[in-house]
């Protein structure tokens, strides 16, 4: 089945090139110059992915990105905003990827394919939000955003954090966390969970003395203390 890509781009020349490469890769492409028309297309045609310019003539690209994430539609930001702060802000909005202009059309196609593959391989994934959006964990694209900053976790750290957050207030033993993170029980690894917890706390800015999210249950293991958003 051919995937439909919505391109929201107000530069006709850039749009023409992007459409040509996406269609050559086998995608059905819909294009609009404006944010308002994009919202109509999103509601009626339900694209598989949206490539979104942030600087549109009518609506804020940021507001469209938030709406897309609420609808669980993958989005790749395509923009001239290139600073590290702007990139981080884009990921904090929930973007699945971020492409800076000028860009390689072939790389854009590869990124679209990669995001769609991740979305297809994680149909049962979850997006968890806690403490009124203070911490967001998304295992569909393996992202963690804390206080509007993208947090870079290792694969093991992410699996530990997600395992705890998926069942708030349940105490997990170190052995259980090893199995969640590694997929098997490994002799000598249980105490290393403490080091991973320490690293995750540091990256989240979670105080080890009065932690908000990763709570030590002495003699037993760890639990997640955040309050999940409805």
Buried (B, 14 or more C-beta within 10 A) or exposed (E): EEBBBBBBBBBEEBBEBBBEBBEEBEBBBBBBBBBEBBBEBBEEEEBBBBBBBBEBEEBEBBEBBBBBBEEEBBBBBBBEBEEEEBBBBBBBBBBBBBBBEEBEBEEBBEBBBEBBEBBEEBEEBEBBBBBEEBBBBBBBBBBBBBEEBBBEBEEBBBBBBBBBBBEBEEBBBBBBBBBBBEEEEEEEBBEBBEEBBEBBBEBBEBEEEEBBBBBBEEEEBBBBBBEBEE
